[in-house]
Amino acid sequence: MDCYDYHAQMQEQFDAPMPWIGVYIAAASLVCSVAMAGDVIYGIRRKKLWFACKIFNMNAASLTILAVATKLPVDLTTAMWGRIDRIAKLSSTIFVITAMGNFLTSFAFMDNNAILMNIAALGILVITIIVNACIQMVTGAIEYSIWAEEIFVISSMFFLFVILSLTVLAVPTTKRYLELKYDELHTKISNGGKLEETEKLIDGKLNEMVKKYWVMAETSNPQFVMARSVTCTTSGIMCLLTALTLVEVAIRMNSVYGRYWRTNSNYRWSTSWILWIQFCGVVVGTVAPTFRWFTAISYNCIHLLGSNHLNELIFVENYWIQRLVEWKERPLPLRIQGVKFRKLVEDAKNLALNICIGVQFGIVAASKSVLLISIILTLPFFSCCYYGKRLNMKLISIFTAKSIYVSSGPETSNTELDLSDYILQLEGEVKLPTRILKNICHEVNQVIQKGRSQKPKYLIELLQKSSDNFEAVASFDHSQVQNCWTLPVVNLTSIAIALPNIENHRVARLISSVSEGLSYANIIEESLSTKGDDFLSIKHAADVVWKGIELYGKWLDKDFRKLALEGKTTYEFLQTLGDIAEKTAIEFQIKITGSSKVLVATSMHRICRTILKDYKSSTDAHMDENFAVEEREKSVRHAASLLGETEEILEILRCHQLPSLSGNRAAYIDEWCAFMKQKDPPAIVGSSNNEIDASGELHLAVDE
């Protein structure tokens, strides 16, 4: 075997795994395509045509997968002379542009360090692809017939990266601005922060508040804000144009060379897989950026004829350059010796930032010009749609009014909650269309309805059996529980399920009821109570105790149910539990560790002592479990779901007399005890006023 044959054989061995590398590239492309398709499906289902990044986000994992999917345009060592090979290289570059256009809005949720790191990593990938494409054009690896498309694509990639980089600079500024507006509206909604002290929340009022906060949260969503920006709409146009470029090349190649496309690269048959998967990914991935551009046009089209709106399309708002101006005003954090050299460095910094500010001005102005041109070109289409819709609505209203008049007399006024004042927008943004607000309200209604279908049925059943008015809270010794509600609830439940002569099915239902109620109690304590280390330690201990009770029927690894089988009376059983709790507390004190468990055991001992004291004065009573919990939102979405879940609970609580405590006071068990122990307590909220406190409350009464 001569040297030539040997080298040919070795090269063939080296090239053997190349098709499987192509499969790896195709698989990475498929992952990105499916992720982009998932975001599209999510946006369509939620009627959010600005398409939030829920699956395909900018992070280390997605960037790594994207780098694998773009191996073809950076491969300088593999000869790819076939037509399908060259189109596959071009499709890989366009695939990157499409991916950039999709996860642009995901930068809105990042902090400054994450933005910097991800922009730097993305910049390395973009520069690598551009440099390799230029090298291949110079060396002739890219056919001259598609030079125009290749130059347009890599130029679009560069400008899209610049737009993306400068757009994310405005993220911190816009967040601060919207947070200030959110706080202003929050103060307005809560009546200067005194709502809980000045009024009660009836169901309708609570529903309105949830919807107001929902609109505020949705319209100030950083992704939605970025998707509405003019630079994001420009990126949508660029993604659409590059996708059309790929279609144009494919059609032209098909017309010139027919259907018999060949590949002569070492990737062989896998090149076709890469091309078609990436082609489908480009098609699917172009949907989100294009719809963002199209949605921006529809927002602005109605307001185009107003002179003020034309001025806003020309004016560049301050938040675009505020971050750069702040950097310019700050001194460098470097300790540089010598005034002249320090001045030179400062001047260089100012010059660079001035250039960036000028580029930012230019990009924003150009983006607004592109948006204005897009509006002008599509104005006839939107005008026809607008007037056709108005005519259709007018006809519907006429026929509806006639039918209402015939059936029930003159039309009655239909009052709807006006939430337009709670839309948060940036300076220069046009008013969001009514349909967007309707979609937002429709979504919160869906969440509330979903909450209604997930009602805590066991908790509701338990509450319906409750007949007392929280008098048991007054006798509770709360001095050792740091205002924690969940700990006494857990201990009381462990006593209740271990009592003699209690059927197993009742024990199971009680555990289910308390488990549902504790979820609301945890929300209340996390949102209203003090977050001290001792309090968190007690809550953790309570969670550990409840896990043992719920899963294994044991309290701190002690099986109370076995004691119930020894044939003791209820009084003797409670005495035994109190002794066990006291010994357990002493054991943990000796071990030094587990101080929170000492409080658990101490709380159990005090509860048993309190019950025994009451037991002496009531011999005919039986032990039964009762508690009520009233929830409050931890987040807007969670609040809407909780509102639907707890509507029936609120109805039950109206039948009880509730302490007239404000929301902050109602979160603490010692406030309840102090209220109940007053000789002449203030008025108690009963069922007559058909209202409920705007606070979180928890109740567990143990009767004998």
C-alpha positions in Angstrom: 0.0 0.0 0.0 1.5 3.3 -1.1 1.4 6.5 0.9 -1.5 7.9 -1.1 -3.7 4.9 -0.4 -2.8 4.9 3.2 -3.7 8.6 3.6 -7.0 8.0 1.7 -7.9 5.1 4.0 -7.1 7.1 7.1 -9.2 10.0 5.8 -12.0 7.7 5.1 -11.9 6.5 8.7 -11.8 10.1 10.0 -14.8 11.0 7.9 -16.9 7.9 8.9 -18.5 9.5 11.9 -19.3 12.7 10.1 -22.9 11.7 9.2 -23.6 11.0 12.9 -22.2 14.4 13.8 -24.7 15.7 11.3 -27.4 13.8 13.2 -26.2 15.5 16.4 -26.5 18.9 14.7 -30.0 18.1 13.4 -31.0 16.9 16.9 -29.8 20.2 18.4 -31.7 22.1 15.7 -34.8 20.1 16.5 -34.6 20.9 20.2 -34.4 24.6 19.4 -37.2 24.4 16.9 -39.5 22.5 19.3 -38.8 25.1 22.0 -39.7 28.0 19.7 -42.8 26.1 18.6 -43.7 25.7 22.3 -43.5 29.4 22.9 -45.7 30.0 19.8 -48.3 27.5 21.1 -48.3 29.0 24.5 -48.8 32.5 23.1 -51.7 31.5 20.9 -53.4 29.6 23.7 -53.1 32.6 26.1 -53.9 35.0 23.3 -50.6 36.8 23.9 -49.5 37.5 20.4 -46.4 39.2 21.6 -45.2 35.6 22.5 -43.4 35.5 25.8 -40.3 33.4 26.2 -41.4 30.6 28.4 -39.4 27.7 27.0 -36.8 29.0 24.6 -34.9 31.4 26.9 -31.5 32.9 26.5 -29.3 30.9 28.9 -26.2 28.7 28.9 -28.1 25.6 27.9 -29.9 27.2 24.9 -26.8 29.0 23.8 -24.8 25.7 23.9 -27.5 23.9 21.9 -27.6 26.7 19.4 -23.9 26.6 19.0 -24.1 22.9 18.2 -26.9 23.6 15.7 -24.7 26.1 13.8 -21.7 24.0 13.2 -22.0 24.1 9.4 -21.4 27.8 8.9 -18.3 27.7 11.2 -16.9 24.5 9.7 -13.9 25.6 7.6 -12.3 22.2 7.1 -15.1 20.2 5.5 -15.6 20.7 1.8 -19.3 21.4 1.1 -19.7 22.0 -2.7 -23.1 20.5 -3.2 -26.1 22.7 -3.7 -27.9 21.3 -0.7 -24.7 21.8 1.4 -24.5 25.5 0.6 -28.1 26.1 1.3 -27.7 24.2 4.6 -24.9 26.6 5.6 -27.1 29.6 4.8 -30.0 28.1 6.7 -27.9 27.6 9.7 -27.0 31.3 9.8 -30.6 32.3 9.3 -31.5 29.8 12.1 -29.3 31.8 14.5 -31.0 35.0 13.5 -34.4 33.5 14.1 -33.3 32.2 17.5 -32.0 35.7 18.4 -35.3 37.3 17.5 -37.2 34.8 19.6 -35.3 35.0 22.9 -34.7 38.7 22.7 -37.5 39.4 25.3 -36.0 36.8 27.7 -33.3 39.4 28.6 -36.0 41.4 30.3 -36.0 39.1 33.4 -32.3 39.0 33.8 -30.2 41.0 36.2 -27.3 43.2 35.1 -24.6 40.5 35.5 -26.7 37.9 33.7 -27.3 40.3 30.8 -23.6 41.1 30.5 -22.6 37.4 30.5 -25.2 36.3 28.0 -24.6 39.2 25.7 -20.9 38.5 25.7 -21.5 34.8 25.0 -23.9 35.5 22.2 -21.5 38.1 20.8 -18.7 35.5 20.6 -21.0 33.1 18.7 -22.2 35.8 16.3 -18.7 37.2 15.6 -17.4 33.6 15.0 -20.2 32.9 12.4 -19.6 36.3 10.7 -15.8 35.9 10.5 -16.1 32.3 9.3 -18.6 33.3 6.6 -16.3 36.1 5.4 -13.4 33.7 5.2 -15.4 31.2 3.2 -16.5 33.9 0.8 -12.9 35.0 0.3 -11.7 31.5 -0.3 -14.6 30.6 -2.6 -16.1 28.0 -0.3 -19.4 29.9 -0.7 -20.7 29.9 -4.2 -20.7 33.3 -5.9 -24.3 32.9 -6.9 -25.5 33.2 -3.3 -23.1 35.9 -2.3 -25.8 38.6 -2.2 -28.0 36.5 0.1 -25.0 35.6 2.3 -23.9 39.2 2.7 -27.5 40.3 3.5 -27.8 37.5 6.1 -24.6 38.2 7.9 -25.2 41.9 7.8 -28.7 41.3 9.3 -27.1 39.1 12.0 -24.6 41.8 12.9 -27.2 44.6 13.1 -29.7 42.4 15.0 -27.0 41.7 17.6 -26.3 45.5 17.9 -30.0 46.2 18.3 -30.3 43.4 20.9 -27.3 44.7 22.8 -28.5 48.3 23.0 -32.1 47.3 23.7 -31.2 45.4 26.9 -29.4 48.5 28.1 -32.8 50.1 28.7 -34.1 47.2 30.7 -33.0 48.4 34.2 -34.3 51.9 33.5 -37.7 50.8 32.3 -38.0 48.4 35.3 -37.3 51.3 37.7 -39.8 53.5 35.9 -42.6 50.9 35.9 -41.9 50.0 39.5 -42.5 53.6 40.5 -45.8 53.7 38.6 -46.8 50.4 40.1 -46.2 51.7 43.6 -48.3 54.8 42.9 -51.2 52.7 41.7 -50.8 50.3 44.6 -51.1 53.2 47.0 -54.2 54.4 45.1 -55.8 50.9 45.2 -55.0 50.4 48.9 -56.3 53.9 49.9 -52.9 55.1 50.9 -51.9 51.7 52.4 -54.8 51.9 55.0 -57.4 49.8 53.2 -57.3 47.0 55.6 -57.9 49.4 58.5 -60.7 51.5 57.0 -62.9 49.0 55.2 -63.8 45.4 54.7 -63.6 43.6 51.5 -66.8 42.1 50.1 -66.5 39.5 47.3 -67.1 42.1 44.5 -64.5 44.4 46.0 -61.9 41.7 46.4 -62.6 40.5 42.8 -62.0 44.1 41.5 -58.8 44.4 43.4 -57.4 41.2 42.0 -58.3 42.3 38.5 -56.6 45.7 39.0 -53.4 44.1 40.2 -53.6 41.6 37.4 -53.8 44.4 34.8 -50.9 46.2 36.5 -48.8 43.1 36.6 -49.5 42.0 33.0 -49.0 45.4 31.4 -45.8 45.9 33.3 -44.4 42.5 32.5 -40.8 43.2 31.4 -41.1 40.8 28.5 -44.3 42.5 27.3 -42.7 45.9 27.7 -39.7 44.8 25.6 -41.9 43.2 23.0 -43.8 46.5 22.6 -40.5 48.4 22.0 -39.7 49.7 18.6 -36.4 47.9 18.5 -38.0 44.6 19.1 -40.4 45.2 16.2 -37.5 46.1 14.0 -35.9 42.7 14.9 -39.2 41.1 13.8 -38.8 42.6 10.4 -35.2 41.4 10.1 -36.2 37.9 11.0 -39.0 37.9 8.5 -36.8 39.2 5.7 -34.0 36.7 6.4 -36.6 33.9 6.4 -37.9 35.1 3.1 -34.3 35.1 1.8 -34.0 31.4 2.7 -37.2 30.7 0.8 -36.0 32.7 -2.2 -32.7 30.8 -2.3 -34.5 27.5 -2.1 -37.0 28.4 -4.9 -34.2 29.7 -7.1 -32.0 26.7 -6.6 -35.0 24.4 -7.3 -35.8 26.3 -10.6 -32.2 26.3 -11.7 -31.1 22.8 -10.7 -34.4 21.0 -10.5 -35.4 18.7 -7.7 -32.1 16.7 -7.9 -30.2 18.4 -5.2 -27.0 16.7 -4.3 -24.6 16.6 -1.4 -21.0 15.8 -1.7 -19.8 16.7 1.8 -18.7 14.3 4.4 -21.9 14.8 6.3 -23.6 13.0 3.4 -27.3 12.1 4.0 -27.4 14.0 7.3 -27.1 17.3 5.5 -30.7 16.9 4.2 -31.9 16.3 7.8 -30.1 19.4 9.0 -31.5 21.5 6.2 -35.2 20.5 6.5 -35.2 20.6 10.3 -33.7 24.1 10.3 -35.9 25.2 7.5 -39.0 24.2 9.6 -37.4 25.8 12.6 -37.0 29.1 10.7 -40.6 29.0 9.6 -41.9 28.3 13.1 -39.5 30.7 14.8 -40.4 33.6 12.5 -43.9 33.5 13.8 -43.2 35.2 17.2 -40.9 38.1 15.9 -43.3 38.7 12.9 -46.3 38.9 15.1 -44.6 41.3 17.5 -43.9 43.6 14.6 -47.5 43.1 13.3 -49.0 43.7 16.7 -47.0 47.0 17.1 -48.3 48.1 13.7 -51.9 47.4 14.8 -51.3 49.3 18.1 -50.0 52.4 16.3 -52.1 52.4 13.2 -55.3 53.8 14.8 -53.3 56.7 16.4 -51.3 57.6 13.3 -53.5 60.5 12.2 -52.9 62.3 15.5 -50.2 64.9 15.4 -49.1 64.1 18.9 -48.5 60.5 17.9 -46.4 61.6 15.0 -44.2 63.6 17.3 -43.8 60.6 19.6 -42.7 58.5 16.7 -39.9 61.0 16.0 -38.9 61.7 19.6 -36.4 59.4 21.3 -37.3 58.8 25.0 -34.8 59.3 27.8 -35.0 55.7 29.1 -33.2 54.5 26.0 -30.0 56.3 26.9 -30.4 56.8 30.6 -28.1 53.9 31.5 -25.4 55.1 29.2 -25.7 58.6 30.6 -25.3 57.2 34.1 -22.2 55.3 33.1 -20.8 58.5 31.6 -21.4 60.5 34.8 -19.8 57.9 37.1 -16.1 58.0 37.6 -14.1 54.9 36.7 -13.7 52.4 39.6 -9.9 52.1 38.7 -7.2 53.7 40.7 -5.0 55.3 38.1 -1.9 57.3 39.1 -1.3 60.6 37.4 -3.8 63.2 36.6 -3.0 63.4 32.9 -3.3 59.7 32.4 -6.5 59.5 34.4 -7.9 62.4 32.4 -6.9 60.6 29.2 -8.7 57.4 30.3 -11.8 59.4 31.3 -11.9 61.2 28.0 -11.6 57.9 26.1 -14.5 56.5 28.2 -16.6 59.5 27.5 -15.9 59.3 23.8 -16.8 55.7 23.7 -20.0 56.3 25.6 -20.9 59.3 23.4 -20.5 57.1 20.4 -22.8 54.5 22.0 -25.3 57.1 22.8 -25.3 58.4 19.2 -25.7 54.8 18.0 -28.5 54.2 20.4 -30.2 57.4 19.1 -29.7 56.3 15.6 -31.1 52.8 16.1 -34.1 54.0 18.0 -34.8 56.7 15.4 -34.3 54.2 12.6 -36.6 51.7 14.3 -39.3 54.3 14.7 -38.9 55.2 11.0 -39.2 51.6 10.0 -42.4 51.3 12.2 -43.8 54.5 10.6 -43.1 53.2 7.1 -44.7 49.8 8.0 -47.8 51.6 9.3 -48.2 53.7 6.2 -47.8 50.7 3.9 -50.4 48.6 5.9 -52.7 51.5 6.7 -55.3 50.6 4.0 -55.5 47.1 5.2 -56.0 48.1 8.8 -58.4 50.8 7.9 -60.6 48.3 6.1 -60.5 46.0 9.1 -61.2 48.8 11.5 -64.2 50.2 9.7 -65.5 46.7 8.9 -65.3 45.8 12.5 -67.1 49.0 13.6 -69.9 48.3 11.0 -70.3 44.8 12.2 -70.4 45.9 15.9 -73.0 48.6 15.0 -75.2 46.1 13.2 -74.9 43.6 16.1 -75.8 46.4 18.6 -78.8 47.4 16.6 -80.2 43.9 16.4 -79.3 43.2 20.0 -81.0 46.4 21.2 -84.2 45.5 19.3 -84.3 42.1 20.8 -83.8 43.4 24.3 -86.4 46.1 23.8 -88.9 43.5 22.6 -88.2 41.0 25.3 -87.7 43.2 28.4 -88.5 46.8 27.5 -86.0 49.6 27.3 -82.3 48.7 27.5 -80.7 48.8 30.9 -77.3 50.3 31.4 -74.5 47.7 31.6 -71.8 48.9 33.9 -68.4 47.3 33.5 -65.3 47.8 35.6 -63.0 50.3 33.8 -59.4 49.0 34.2 -57.8 51.3 31.6 -56.4 53.5 34.4 -54.3 50.6 35.7 -52.4 49.9 32.5 -48.7 50.6 33.0 -46.9 52.0 30.0 -43.7 53.8 29.2 -43.3 57.3 27.9 -44.1 57.5 24.2 -46.1 54.3 24.1 -49.6 54.5 22.5 -52.6 53.4 24.5 -53.1 49.6 24.3 -56.1 48.6 22.3 -59.3 47.6 24.1 -59.0 44.0 22.9 -55.7 43.6 24.7 -57.3 44.7 27.9 -60.2 42.4 27.3 -57.8 39.5 26.8 -56.0 40.3 30.0 -59.3 40.4 31.9 -60.5 37.2 30.2 -57.3 35.4 31.4 -57.8 36.5 35.0 -61.4 35.3 34.8 -60.1 31.9 33.6 -57.7 31.7 36.5 -60.4 32.5 39.0 -62.7 29.9 37.4 -59.9 27.3 37.5 -59.5 28.1 41.2 -63.2 27.4 41.7 -62.7 24.0 40.2 -59.9 23.3 42.7 -61.7 24.1 45.9 -60.4 22.5 49.1 -63.4 20.3 49.6 -62.2 18.6 52.8 -61.4 22.0 54.4 -64.8 23.3 53.4 -66.5 20.3 54.9 -64.6 20.8 58.1 -65.5 24.5 58.2 -69.2 23.7 57.7 -69.1 21.6 60.9 -67.6 24.5 62.9 -70.0 26.4 65.1 -67.9 28.4 67.6 -66.7 32.0 67.3 -63.0 31.6 68.0 -63.4 31.7 71.8 -60.8 28.9 72.0 -58.1 31.2 70.9 -58.3 33.2 74.1 -57.3 30.1 76.2 -54.3 29.3 74.0 -50.9 29.8 75.6 -49.0 31.5 72.8 -45.9 32.6 74.6 -43.6 30.1 73.1 -44.6 29.9 69.4 -43.5 33.3 68.1 -46.9 34.1 66.6 -46.8 31.0 64.5 -50.2 29.7 63.5 -49.1 26.4 61.8 -47.4 25.0 64.9 -50.4 24.9 67.2 -52.5 23.7 64.3 -50.1 20.8 63.7 -50.0 19.9 67.3 -53.8 20.1 67.8 -54.2 17.9 64.7 -51.8 15.3 66.1 -53.8 15.1 69.3 -57.1 14.9 67.5 -56.1 12.0 65.2 -54.6 10.1 68.2 -57.7 10.3 70.4 -59.3 6.9 71.4 -62.4 5.7 69.6 -61.9 7.8 66.5 -62.6 6.0 63.3 -59.9 5.7 60.7 -61.9 7.4 57.9 -62.5 10.4 60.1 -58.7 10.6 60.8 -58.0 10.5 57.1 -60.5 13.2 56.4 -59.1 15.4 59.1 -55.6 15.0 57.8 -56.8 16.0 54.3 -58.6 19.0 55.7 -55.7 20.3 57.7 -53.3 19.7 54.8 -55.4 21.9 52.6 -55.7 24.5 55.3 -52.0 24.6 56.0 -51.3 25.6 52.5 -53.3 28.8 53.0 -51.8 29.3 56.5 -48.3 29.2 55.0 -49.2 31.8 52.5 -50.5 34.1 55.2 -47.5 33.7 57.4 -45.1 34.2 54.6 -46.8 37.4 53.4 -47.7 39.1 56.6 -45.6 37.7 59.5 -42.1 38.7 60.6 -39.4 36.8 58.8 -37.0 36.4 61.7 -34.7 33.5 62.1 -36.5 32.1 65.1 -39.8 32.3 63.3 -38.5 30.6 60.2 -37.0 27.9 62.4 -40.3 27.3 64.1 -42.1 27.1 60.7 -39.5 24.6 59.5 -40.0 22.5 62.6 -43.8 22.6 62.1 -43.4 21.5 58.5 -41.2 18.6 59.6 -43.8 17.6 62.3 -46.6 17.7 59.8 -44.8 15.6 57.3 -44.4 12.9 60.0 -48.1 13.1 60.9 -49.4 13.2 57.4 -47.2 10.4 56.0 -46.4 8.2 58.9 -48.9 9.1 61.6 -46.1 10.1 64.1 -45.4 13.2 66.1 -41.6 13.7 66.3 -41.1 10.0 65.6 -43.6 9.0 68.4 -46.6 7.0 67.4 -49.6 8.4 69.4 -52.0 6.0 67.8 -50.4 3.1 69.8 -51.2 5.0 73.0 -54.8 5.2 71.9 -55.0 1.4 71.7 -54.0 0.9 75.4 -57.5 1.5 76.6 -57.0 4.7 78.4 -59.7 7.3 78.9 -59.5 10.6 77.1 -58.4 12.4 80.2 -55.6 9.8 80.9 -54.6 9.8 77.3 -54.2 13.6 77.3 -52.2 13.4 80.5 -49.9 10.9 78.9 -49.4 13.1 75.8 -48.5 16.0 78.0 -45.9 14.0 79.9 -44.4 12.7 76.6 -44.2 16.2 75.3 -42.6 17.5 78.5 -40.0 14.7 78.4 -39.3 15.3 74.7 -38.7 19.0 75.3 -36.2 18.1 78.1 -34.4 15.6 75.8 -33.9 18.2 73.0 -32.7 20.7 75.6 -30.1 18.3 76.8 -29.0 17.6 73.2 -28.6 21.4 72.7 -29.4 20.9 69.0 -33.0 21.1 67.7 -34.0 24.2 69.7 -37.1 24.6 67.4 -38.2 21.1 68.3 -38.0 22.1 71.9 -40.7 24.8 71.1 -42.7 22.1 69.3 -42.7 19.9 72.3 -43.3 22.8 74.7 -46.2 23.9 72.6 -47.7 20.4 72.7 -47.3 20.2 76.5 -49.0 23.6 77.0 -51.9 22.6 74.6 -52.5 19.4 76.5 -52.4 21.3 79.8 -55.0 23.8 78.4 -57.3 21.1 77.1 -57.1 19.2 80.4 -58.0 22.3 82.3 -61.1 22.8 80.1 -61.9 19.1 80.3 -62.6 19.3 84.0 -65.3 21.8 83.4 -67.0 20.0 80.6 -67.4 16.2 81.0 -70.0 15.7 78.3 -68.1 17.3 75.4 -66.2 15.3 72.8 -63.0 16.1 71.0 -63.6 17.5 67.5 -61.5 19.5 65.1 -62.3 22.9 63.6 -60.4 25.7 62.1 -60.9 28.3 59.4 -58.4 30.0 57.2 -58.7 33.0 55.1 -56.1 33.6 52.4 -54.4 36.5 50.8 -52.4 36.8 47.6 -48.8 36.1 47.5 -48.7 36.9 43.8 -51.3 38.2 41.4 -51.8 34.9 39.6 -51.8 33.0 42.8 -54.2 35.5 44.2 -56.7 35.0 41.4 -56.5 31.2 41.7 -56.9 31.5 45.5 -59.9 33.8 45.0 -61.7 31.1 43.1 -60.7 28.4 45.5 -61.8 30.1 48.6 -65.1 31.7 47.6 -67.0 29.1 49.5 -64.8 29.4 52.5 -65.5 33.1 52.7 -69.2 32.3 52.6 -68.8 30.0 55.6 -66.8 32.5 57.6 -69.6 35.0 57.3 -71.6 32.8 59.6 -69.0 33.3 62.4 -68.1 36.3 64.4 -64.7 37.4 63.4 -62.4 39.7 65.4 -62.3 43.2 63.9 -58.5 43.1 63.5 -56.6 44.7 60.7 -54.7 42.6 58.2 -51.3 43.0 59.9 -52.7 42.3 63.4 -54.7 39.3 62.2 -51.6 37.5 61.1 -50.4 37.1 64.8 -51.9 34.7 67.2 -51.1 36.9 70.2 -53.3 39.7 68.8 -56.2 37.2 68.7 -55.5 36.2 72.2 -55.3 39.7 73.5 -58.6 40.6 71.7 -60.4 37.6 73.1 -59.3 38.3 76.6 -60.5 41.9 76.6 -63.3 42.5 79.1 -65.1 44.8 76.6 -63.8 43.9 73.2 -64.6 46.1 70.2 -67.4 45.2 67.8 -66.9 41.8 66.2 -67.6 41.3 62.5 -70.6 39.1 62.2 -72.7 37.9 59.4 -75.1 40.8 59.3 -72.9 43.0 57.3 -72.1 40.3 54.7 -68.4 41.2 54.7 -65.1 39.7 55.6 -61.8 41.2 56.7 -59.1 42.0 54.2 -56.7 39.9 56.1 -55.3 36.4 56.5 -56.8 34.4 59.4 -56.4 30.9 60.8 -58.5 29.1 63.4 -58.4 25.7 64.9 -60.7 24.9 67.9 -60.5 21.6 69.8 -63.7 20.7 71.6 -64.3 17.8 73.9 
